[in-house]
């Protein structure tokens, strides 16, 4: 299957930056407004780390229903409870924004994010990535897909071997219904928004007979399997999960497009957690080897990582914004150039 490379993505960015005569550095991530924890006094005389944090809230993004997520996450949270010496409770939000906002409000101390939701949380909620998931095959990446029902007539119109379903759905969008996942999803919104729509000069909000946000990856998969929508976004990890959670639905699903590889997911804690607690959390995840629990989460281990590991997602978000501005016929030349200047400044700041 032909897959667009990140190198092609970089060349598109370079073409966009040629429009700019002078580039300036962009300011850093937004400030976190809630009260920071006093790290200087985080260890008591008795040697207890951050004794005032009696319980840790662990945010888990809603890739599936909470009923599906809890059985695979609760064993890890139980092991973490023992390792860090205080209860670790799962916070299963109904959407991605709930985890982002929960961390910003100080309710969520640590979270499992996708790439896009992490960069939002880093900018707005004081999130700091410290680990990256490693898949069962040893890779640190996954793929976004467009899917349809195998019985849908679309399948007969697409070269499945070439994987050119992205072109077909844009050309025939007026006759199709389409479902994204969550607007903060990397594979369920950002990646297809850029590679499927922005690169083809199309606005998904305007071209389909019906467009919805279904929420979780599980929801879009079931919507396709049950013929509620013609085409939907999903990803390789969730389709693999369906082997366990909904095998009958998986049998009805046909992949019609595959993205370039996406960096695998980060774990992030609040920047203002006491250093001693951060160290305890890192020690737990870097050495965690309960293979039964890890396999349930579709991981083999977690590797150390930092915020910069997800700069490709930041670049992709900016590239999507650049193409949308360039294709916006409602903007004057002056307004368009002003917005492009700002976006290219942001791009240069990420690269530097």
C-alpha positions as CSV (number, residue, x, y, z in Angstrom):
1,X,0.0,0.0,0.0
2,X,1.4,3.4,-1.0
3,X,2.0,5.6,2.1
4,X,2.8,9.3,2.1
5,X,6.1,9.9,3.8
6,X,7.0,12.4,6.5
7,X,9.7,13.6,4.1
8,X,6.9,14.7,1.7
9,X,5.2,16.4,4.6
10,X,8.5,18.3,5.3
11,X,8.8,19.4,1.7
12,X,5.2,20.8,1.8
13,X,6.1,22.8,4.9
14,X,9.2,24.2,3.1
15,X,7.1,25.3,0.2
16,X,4.8,27.1,2.7
17,X,7.6,28.9,4.4
18,X,8.9,30.4,1.1
19,X,6.0,32.8,1.4
20,X,7.6,34.4,4.4
21,X,10.4,36.9,4.2
22,X,11.3,37.1,7.9
23,X,10.7,34.5,10.6
24,X,10.8,35.2,14.3
25,X,10.8,32.9,17.3
26,X,7.5,32.0,18.8
27,X,6.7,32.2,22.5
28,X,6.6,29.0,24.6
29,X,3.7,27.1,25.9
30,X,0.9,28.9,27.8
31,X,1.2,29.3,31.5
32,X,-0.7,27.1,33.9
33,X,-3.0,29.2,36.0
34,X,-3.8,26.8,38.8
35,X,-1.7,26.8,42.0
36,X,1.6,24.9,41.7
37,X,2.7,22.4,44.3
38,X,5.6,23.4,46.5
39,X,8.4,21.1,45.4
40,X,10.9,22.5,47.9
41,X,9.0,21.1,50.9
42,X,7.7,17.9,49.2
43,X,9.7,15.5,51.4
44,X,8.8,15.4,55.1
45,X,11.2,14.9,57.9
46,X,10.1,11.3,58.1
47,X,11.1,10.8,54.4
48,X,7.6,10.7,53.0
49,X,7.4,12.1,49.5
50,X,4.6,14.6,48.9
51,X,2.6,13.5,51.8
52,X,-0.1,16.1,51.0
53,X,-1.0,14.2,47.8
54,X,-2.9,11.4,49.4
55,X,-4.2,9.9,46.2
56,X,-3.1,10.1,42.5
57,X,-5.7,10.6,39.8
58,X,-4.7,8.9,36.5
59,X,-6.4,10.2,33.4
60,X,-7.3,7.8,30.6
61,X,-8.5,9.1,27.3
62,X,-11.7,7.7,25.9
63,X,-10.5,5.6,23.0
64,X,-13.2,3.0,24.0
65,X,-16.0,2.9,26.5
66,X,-15.0,2.9,30.2
67,X,-16.4,-0.6,30.5
68,X,-13.8,-1.8,28.0
69,X,-10.9,0.3,29.3
70,X,-11.2,-0.5,33.0
71,X,-10.4,-4.2,32.8
72,X,-7.1,-3.5,31.0
73,X,-6.1,-0.4,33.1
74,X,-7.1,-1.3,36.6
75,X,-4.4,-4.0,37.1
76,X,-1.7,-1.5,36.1
77,X,-3.2,1.1,38.5
78,X,-3.2,-1.5,41.3
79,X,0.5,-2.3,40.6
80,X,1.3,1.5,40.6
81,X,-0.6,2.0,43.9
82,X,1.8,-0.5,45.6
83,X,4.9,1.0,43.9
84,X,4.2,4.7,44.8
85,X,2.8,4.1,48.2
86,X,-0.6,5.7,47.8
87,X,-3.9,4.9,46.0
88,X,-3.9,5.5,42.2
89,X,-7.4,6.0,40.8
90,X,-8.5,5.9,37.2
91,X,-10.2,9.0,35.8
92,X,-12.2,7.8,32.8
93,X,-13.4,10.9,31.0
94,X,-16.2,10.7,28.4
95,X,-14.0,12.6,25.9
96,X,-10.4,13.6,25.4
97,X,-11.0,17.2,26.6
98,X,-12.1,15.9,30.0
99,X,-8.6,14.5,30.7
100,X,-6.9,17.7,29.3
101,X,-9.1,20.0,31.4
102,X,-8.8,17.7,34.5
103,X,-5.0,18.0,34.5
104,X,-5.3,21.8,34.0
105,X,-7.6,22.0,37.0
106,X,-5.2,20.0,39.2
107,X,-7.6,17.0,39.5
108,X,-5.6,14.7,37.2
109,X,-1.9,14.2,38.2
110,X,-0.8,11.8,35.4
111,X,-2.4,10.7,32.2
112,X,-2.3,8.5,29.1
113,X,-2.7,10.8,26.1
114,X,-2.6,10.5,22.3
115,X,-0.2,12.8,20.5
116,X,-2.6,15.6,19.7
117,X,-4.3,15.6,23.1
118,X,-0.8,15.6,24.7
119,X,0.3,18.8,22.9
120,X,-2.9,20.4,23.8
121,X,-2.4,19.4,27.5
122,X,1.3,20.6,27.4
123,X,0.2,24.0,26.1
124,X,-2.8,24.5,28.3
125,X,-2.7,22.2,31.3
126,X,1.0,21.9,32.3
127,X,1.5,18.4,31.1
128,X,5.0,17.0,30.8
129,X,5.7,13.8,28.8
130,X,8.1,11.3,30.5
131,X,7.4,8.0,28.7
132,X,6.4,6.6,25.3
133,X,4.6,3.3,24.8
134,X,6.2,0.5,22.8
135,X,3.9,-1.8,20.9
136,X,4.0,-5.5,21.1
137,X,6.0,-5.7,17.9
138,X,8.6,-3.4,19.4
139,X,7.7,-0.3,17.3
140,X,6.9,3.2,18.6
141,X,4.3,4.1,16.0
142,X,0.8,3.3,14.7
143,X,-1.4,4.3,11.7
144,X,-4.6,6.2,11.1
145,X,-7.1,4.6,8.8
146,X,-10.2,5.4,6.8
147,X,-12.6,2.5,7.1
148,X,-15.9,1.4,5.5
149,X,-18.2,-1.6,5.6
150,X,-17.1,-4.5,3.3
151,X,-20.6,-4.5,1.9
152,X,-20.6,-0.8,1.0
153,X,-20.4,-0.1,-2.8
154,X,-17.4,2.1,-2.1
155,X,-15.2,-0.9,-1.8
156,X,-15.8,-1.7,-5.5
157,X,-14.8,1.8,-6.6
158,X,-11.5,1.9,-4.8
159,X,-8.2,0.3,-5.6
160,X,-7.7,-1.4,-2.2
161,X,-4.1,-2.4,-3.0
162,X,-3.2,1.2,-3.8
163,X,-5.1,2.4,-0.8
164,X,-6.5,5.4,-2.6
165,X,-9.7,5.7,-0.6
166,X,-8.7,9.2,0.4
167,X,-9.1,10.5,-3.1
168,X,-12.3,8.7,-3.7
169,X,-14.1,10.0,-0.6
170,X,-13.1,13.6,-1.3
171,X,-14.3,13.4,-4.9
172,X,-17.6,11.7,-3.9
173,X,-18.1,13.4,-0.6
174,X,-21.5,14.9,-1.5
175,X,-23.0,11.5,-1.6
176,X,-21.3,10.1,1.6
177,X,-21.7,10.2,5.3
178,X,-18.5,10.5,7.4
179,X,-17.5,10.2,11.0
180,X,-14.4,11.5,12.8
181,X,-13.6,10.3,16.3
182,X,-12.9,13.1,18.9
183,X,-11.6,16.5,17.8
184,X,-8.6,16.0,20.1
185,X,-7.7,12.6,18.6
186,X,-4.5,12.3,16.6
187,X,-5.4,9.4,14.4
188,X,-9.2,10.0,14.5
189,X,-9.0,13.7,13.5
190,X,-5.7,15.5,13.1
191,X,-3.9,13.1,10.8
192,X,-6.8,12.5,8.4
193,X,-7.7,16.2,8.5
194,X,-4.2,17.0,7.1
195,X,-3.5,14.1,4.8
196,X,-7.0,13.4,3.5
197,X,-8.5,16.8,3.4
198,X,-6.1,19.7,3.7
199,X,-3.6,18.2,1.2
200,X,-6.5,17.9,-1.3
201,X,-7.7,21.4,-0.6
202,X,-11.0,20.1,0.9
203,X,-12.9,21.2,3.9
204,X,-14.5,18.2,5.6
205,X,-17.0,20.5,7.3
206,X,-18.5,21.4,4.0
207,X,-18.2,18.6,1.5
208,X,-20.1,15.6,3.1
209,X,-23.8,15.0,3.0
210,X,-23.5,14.4,6.8
211,X,-20.5,14.8,9.1
212,X,-20.4,13.7,12.8
213,X,-18.0,13.3,15.6
214,X,-18.7,9.8,17.0
215,X,-16.3,10.1,20.0
216,X,-14.3,7.0,20.6
217,X,-12.5,4.8,18.0
218,X,-14.8,2.0,19.2
219,X,-17.8,4.1,18.3
220,X,-16.6,4.8,14.8
221,X,-15.8,1.2,14.2
222,X,-19.3,0.1,15.3
223,X,-20.9,2.8,13.3
224,X,-19.2,1.5,10.1
225,X,-19.9,-2.1,11.0
226,X,-23.6,-1.3,11.5
227,X,-23.8,0.8,8.3
228,X,-24.7,4.0,10.2
229,X,-22.0,5.9,8.3
230,X,-20.3,5.2,4.9
231,X,-16.7,6.1,6.0
232,X,-15.0,6.8,9.3
233,X,-11.6,7.3,10.9
234,X,-9.9,4.8,13.1
235,X,-6.4,3.4,13.8
236,X,-4.4,0.3,13.7
237,X,-4.2,-0.1,17.5
238,X,-8.0,0.1,18.0
239,X,-8.8,-2.3,15.1
240,X,-6.4,-4.8,16.7
241,X,-8.3,-4.3,20.0
242,X,-11.5,-5.2,18.2
243,X,-10.3,-8.7,17.9
244,X,-11.0,-9.0,21.6
245,X,-13.9,-6.5,22.2
246,X,-16.0,-6.8,19.0
247,X,-14.7,-9.5,16.6
248,X,-18.0,-9.7,14.7
249,X,-17.8,-6.0,14.0
250,X,-14.2,-6.3,12.8
251,X,-15.1,-8.9,10.3
252,X,-17.3,-6.3,8.6
253,X,-14.7,-3.5,8.3
254,X,-12.6,-2.7,5.3
255,X,-9.6,-0.4,5.4
256,X,-9.5,2.0,2.4
257,X,-6.6,4.3,3.4
258,X,-3.6,4.3,5.7
259,X,-1.6,7.2,7.0
260,X,2.1,7.7,7.5
261,X,3.4,6.3,10.8
262,X,2.3,8.3,13.9
263,X,4.5,8.5,17.0
264,X,3.1,6.2,19.7
265,X,1.4,7.5,22.8
266,X,2.9,9.5,25.7
267,X,2.4,9.2,29.4
268,X,2.6,12.6,31.0
269,X,2.4,14.0,34.5
270,X,1.8,17.6,35.7
271,X,5.0,19.7,35.5
272,X,4.5,20.9,39.0
273,X,4.5,17.6,40.7
274,X,7.2,17.2,43.4
275,X,10.4,15.8,41.9
276,X,10.4,12.9,44.4
277,X,7.0,11.9,43.2
278,X,8.0,12.3,39.5
279,X,11.0,10.1,40.2
280,X,8.9,7.4,41.8
281,X,6.5,7.4,38.9
282,X,9.3,7.2,36.3
283,X,10.9,4.4,38.2
284,X,7.7,2.4,38.2
285,X,7.0,2.8,34.5
286,X,10.6,2.4,33.2
287,X,11.0,-0.9,35.1
288,X,7.5,-2.2,34.8
289,X,7.5,-5.8,33.4
290,X,4.2,-7.4,34.2
291,X,3.8,-8.8,30.7
292,X,0.2,-9.9,31.2
293,X,-0.9,-6.4,32.1
294,X,1.2,-4.8,29.3
295,X,-0.1,-7.2,26.7
296,X,-3.7,-6.2,27.7
297,X,-2.7,-2.6,27.0
298,X,-1.0,-3.7,23.7
299,X,2.4,-2.6,24.9
300,X,5.6,-4.5,25.5
301,X,7.2,-1.8,27.7
302,X,7.5,2.0,28.2
303,X,10.6,3.9,27.2
304,X,11.9,7.2,28.6
305,X,10.8,10.1,26.4
306,X,10.5,13.9,26.5
307,X,8.2,16.6,25.2
308,X,10.2,16.9,21.9
309,X,9.3,13.3,20.9
310,X,5.9,14.7,19.8
311,X,7.1,17.7,17.8
312,X,6.1,16.0,14.6
313,X,2.5,16.2,15.8
314,X,3.0,19.9,16.5
315,X,4.4,20.3,13.0
316,X,1.5,18.4,11.5
317,X,-1.0,20.6,13.3
318,X,0.7,23.8,12.0
319,X,1.0,22.3,8.5
320,X,-2.8,21.6,8.5
321,X,-3.5,25.2,9.6
322,X,-1.2,26.6,6.9
323,X,-2.9,24.7,4.1
324,X,-6.3,25.6,5.4
325,X,-5.3,29.3,5.4
326,X,-3.8,29.1,2.0
327,X,-7.1,27.5,0.7
328,X,-9.4,29.9,2.4
329,X,-11.0,32.0,-0.3
330,X,-12.8,34.2,2.3
331,X,-9.6,35.8,3.5
332,X,-8.1,38.9,2.0
333,X,-4.5,38.7,0.8
334,X,-3.4,40.8,3.7
335,X,-5.2,38.7,6.3
336,X,-4.0,35.5,4.7
337,X,-0.4,36.7,4.8
338,X,-0.7,37.8,8.4
339,X,-2.0,34.4,9.5
340,X,0.7,32.6,7.4
341,X,3.4,34.7,9.0
342,X,2.2,33.8,12.5
343,X,1.9,30.1,11.6
344,X,5.3,29.9,10.0
345,X,6.8,31.6,13.1
346,X,5.2,28.9,15.2
347,X,6.6,26.2,12.9
348,X,10.1,27.6,13.1
349,X,9.9,27.8,16.9
350,X,9.0,24.1,17.0
351,X,11.8,23.1,14.7
352,X,14.3,25.1,16.7
